[in-house]
Amino acid sequence: MQDAPEPRATHREVELLETLRAHGGSARTARLAEILGVSEETVRRAVKALAKSGLVERVHGGVYLSNSEALSPVGMRLGTRTQEKLRIAAEVARLIPPGSSVFLDVGSTTAFVAEALIAHDDLTIITNGLHAAHALAGKTDGRVFLAGGEMMADVGGTFGQSTIAFIQHFNIDTAVFSTDAVDLQAGFLLSSPAEADLARSVAALARRTVVVADGAKFGKSAPIVAFPPEAADLVVTDHAPKPAFRAQLDAWEIETVVAR
């Protein structure tokens, strides 16, 4: 089993990204220094490094997130690229047989997958996502388990060691993960360390790991590697990836399915 991947940004840079995320995607340098308890020069160094990676944009006296959609609350993202996500969700639902046990994460595309699974028979759904749980609760003849843990309101889900421990009690046939970005070298990226910790743990448990990613995610960037790319079995997307991405997915032995 491979070692857990390291973040693609330093601890300070990840902390700064998390702070920007919690404050709506932008903040003044002085305010970031105050929140993080560091000097403004320390903030400027972290911002400079993140700007080189394309994760933030610098403005006079402040900074804002470049990929603000990936770092926005999931409730807002549910209303973006809806048709693409509906197609992806329908395709994933076709790949899951009745009687399966399925993990769904907190992503907006995964919430659409939850809706698409309502008509399935005898599913066991395990999720740490409030949107997925709400979409299925009382609407399916299967069972729905919502993992406990620390609530992260901005992403609409629970996280932490208690969340992971709860999920580890289940025999998971298929785990469905969303992603903030797909990178040619690093693979599937997330913006939150807590999301990545959970993704790594669940991917190691599941018999099959499915990543849902609309075409806009390919070539984007985020600071944390979700899990080794070889841990994924299938990518479901709405458009055929560009040749370079398709070749890399093939090299990782990941099947690519384009939603009809």
C-alpha positions in Angstrom: 0.0 0.0 0.0 1.4 3.4 -1.0 2.1 6.1 1.6 -0.4 8.8 1.9 0.3 11.6 -0.6 1.7 14.9 0.7 0.0 18.2 0.2 1.1 20.1 -2.8 1.3 23.3 -0.7 3.0 24.0 2.6 1.0 23.9 5.9 1.0 27.8 5.9 -0.3 28.0 2.3 -3.0 25.4 3.0 -4.0 27.3 6.1 -4.2 30.5 4.1 -6.4 28.9 1.5 -8.7 27.5 4.2 -9.0 31.0 5.7 -9.8 32.6 2.3 -12.4 29.9 1.7 -14.1 30.6 5.1 -14.2 34.3 4.3 -15.9 34.1 0.9 -12.8 33.8 -1.3 -11.0 37.1 -0.7 -9.4 39.1 2.1 -7.0 41.9 2.9 -3.4 40.9 3.7 -3.6 42.6 7.1 -6.8 40.7 8.0 -5.2 37.4 7.0 -2.2 38.1 9.1 -4.5 38.9 12.1 -6.5 35.7 11.7 -3.5 33.5 11.2 -1.5 35.2 13.9 1.5 35.8 11.7 3.2 38.8 10.1 2.0 40.4 6.9 5.3 39.5 5.3 4.6 35.8 6.1 1.2 36.1 4.4 2.8 37.9 1.4 5.3 35.0 1.0 2.6 32.4 1.1 0.4 34.4 -1.3 3.4 34.8 -3.7 3.9 31.0 -3.7 0.2 30.3 -4.2 0.0 32.8 -7.0 2.8 31.1 -8.9 0.7 27.9 -8.7 -2.3 29.7 -10.0 -4.4 29.1 -6.9 -4.8 32.8 -5.9 -4.7 36.2 -7.5 -3.0 39.1 -5.9 -4.4 42.6 -5.8 -3.2 45.7 -4.0 -3.4 45.0 -0.3 -5.2 41.7 -0.7 -5.8 38.4 -2.3 -8.6 36.3 -3.8 -9.0 32.7 -4.8 -8.5 31.9 -8.5 -10.6 28.8 -8.6 -13.4 30.3 -6.4 -16.0 27.9 -7.7 -14.1 24.8 -6.4 -13.7 26.5 -3.0 -17.2 27.9 -2.7 -19.9 26.3 -0.5 -21.4 23.2 -2.1 -24.9 24.7 -1.9 -23.8 27.4 -4.4 -22.1 24.8 -6.7 -25.3 22.8 -6.9 -26.6 25.5 -9.2 -23.6 25.5 -11.6 -23.2 23.4 -14.8 -26.4 21.5 -13.8 -27.0 19.8 -17.1 -23.5 18.4 -17.1 -23.8 17.1 -13.6 -27.2 15.5 -14.3 -25.7 13.6 -17.2 -22.8 12.4 -15.2 -25.1 11.4 -12.3 -27.3 9.4 -14.6 -24.3 7.6 -16.1 -23.0 6.7 -12.6 -26.4 5.4 -11.6 -26.4 3.0 -14.6 -23.1 1.6 -13.4 -24.4 0.7 -9.9 -26.4 -2.5 -9.6 -29.3 -3.0 -7.2 -28.3 -4.3 -3.8 -25.0 -2.4 -3.7 -23.4 -0.6 -0.8 -22.4 2.9 -2.0 -20.4 5.7 -0.4 -21.1 9.3 -1.6 -19.0 12.2 -0.6 -20.0 15.9 -0.1 -19.4 17.1 -3.6 -22.1 18.9 -5.7 -21.9 16.4 -8.5 -22.2 13.6 -6.0 -25.4 15.1 -4.7 -26.8 14.7 -8.2 -25.7 11.1 -8.1 -27.7 10.7 -4.9 -30.8 11.9 -6.7 -30.2 9.6 -9.6 -30.0 6.6 -7.2 -33.5 7.2 -5.7 -35.2 4.6 -8.0 -32.6 1.9 -7.3 -33.6 -1.1 -5.3 -32.1 -2.2 -2.0 -29.1 0.1 -1.9 -27.1 0.8 1.3 -25.9 4.4 1.1 -23.2 5.7 3.3 -22.4 9.4 3.2 -20.9 12.2 5.1 -22.7 14.8 2.9 -25.9 16.5 4.1 -27.1 17.1 0.5 -26.8 13.5 -0.5 -28.5 12.3 2.7 -31.3 14.7 2.3 -31.8 13.8 -1.3 -32.3 10.1 -0.4 -33.9 10.2 3.0 -37.5 8.8 2.8 -37.4 8.5 -1.0 -35.7 5.1 -1.5 -36.4 1.6 -0.3 -32.8 1.2 0.7 -31.0 2.3 3.8 -29.2 5.6 4.2 -26.5 6.1 6.8 -25.1 9.6 7.6 -21.7 9.5 9.2 -21.3 11.6 12.4 -18.3 13.9 13.0 -17.4 17.5 13.0 -19.7 19.6 10.8 -18.1 21.7 8.1 -21.0 24.0 7.1 -19.2 25.5 4.1 -19.0 22.1 2.4 -22.2 20.6 3.9 -20.7 17.5 5.5 -19.0 15.9 8.5 -15.3 15.2 8.8 -12.7 13.9 11.2 -11.6 10.6 12.7 -15.0 9.8 14.1 -16.4 10.2 10.6 -13.8 7.9 9.1 -14.2 5.3 11.9 -18.0 5.2 11.2 -17.5 4.6 7.5 -14.9 1.9 8.1 -17.6 -0.3 9.6 -19.2 -0.8 6.2 -18.4 -3.1 3.3 -18.3 -0.6 0.4 -18.9 -1.9 -3.1 -18.6 1.5 -4.9 -17.3 4.8 -3.6 -18.2 7.9 -5.5 -15.9 11.0 -5.1 -16.1 14.4 -6.6 -12.9 16.4 -7.2 -12.0 20.1 -7.3 -9.4 19.6 -10.1 -7.7 16.9 -12.3 -4.0 17.4 -12.8 -1.8 15.6 -15.3 0.9 14.8 -12.8 -0.8 14.6 -9.4 -4.2 13.3 -10.4 -7.3 14.2 -8.4 -7.0 17.2 -6.2 -9.1 18.7 -3.4 -9.1 22.0 -1.6 -9.6 20.8 2.0 -7.2 18.6 4.0 -10.2 17.1 5.9 -11.9 16.1 2.6 -8.6 14.5 1.4 -8.1 12.6 4.6 -11.5 11.0 4.3 -11.1 10.3 0.6 -7.9 8.5 1.1 -9.4 6.3 3.9 -12.6 5.5 2.0 -10.8 4.8 -1.3 -8.6 2.2 0.5 -11.8 0.4 1.6 -13.9 0.4 -1.5 -13.9 -2.4 -4.1 -14.4 0.2 -6.8 -13.6 3.9 -6.7 -15.4 6.2 -9.1 -14.4 9.9 -9.6 -17.1 12.2 -11.1 -15.6 15.3 -12.8 -17.2 17.6 -15.4 -14.9 18.8 -18.2 -14.1 22.1 -16.4 -12.2 20.3 -13.7 -9.5 19.0 -16.1 -6.5 21.3 -16.0 -7.6 23.2 -12.9 -5.5 23.2 -9.7 -6.1 22.6 -6.0 -3.6 22.2 -3.2 -4.2 18.6 -1.8 -3.9 15.2 -3.5 -7.1 13.3 -2.7 -5.5 9.8 -3.1 -3.0 8.1 -5.4 -4.4 8.3 -8.9 -4.0 4.5 -9.3 -6.5 4.1 -6.5 -9.3 5.3 -8.9 -10.9 2.7 -11.1 -13.2 4.9 -13.2 -13.7 8.5 -14.1 -17.1 9.7 -15.3 -17.2 13.0 -17.1 -19.4 14.9 -19.5 -16.8 15.4 -22.4 -14.0 13.3 -23.7 -10.8 14.4 -22.0 -8.1 16.0 -24.2 -5.5 13.5 -25.5 -2.9 14.2 -22.8 -5.4 13.6 -20.0 -6.8 10.5 -21.7 -3.3 9.1 -22.1 -2.5 9.8 -18.5 -5.7 8.2 -17.3 -4.9 5.1 -19.4 -1.4 5.0 -17.9 -3.0 5.0 -14.4 -5.2 2.2 -15.6 -8.3 4.3 -15.0 -11.3 3.6 -17.3 -12.9 6.8 -18.7 -16.7 6.9 -19.2 -18.2 9.9 -21.1 -21.8 10.5 -20.0 -24.3 10.2 -22.9 
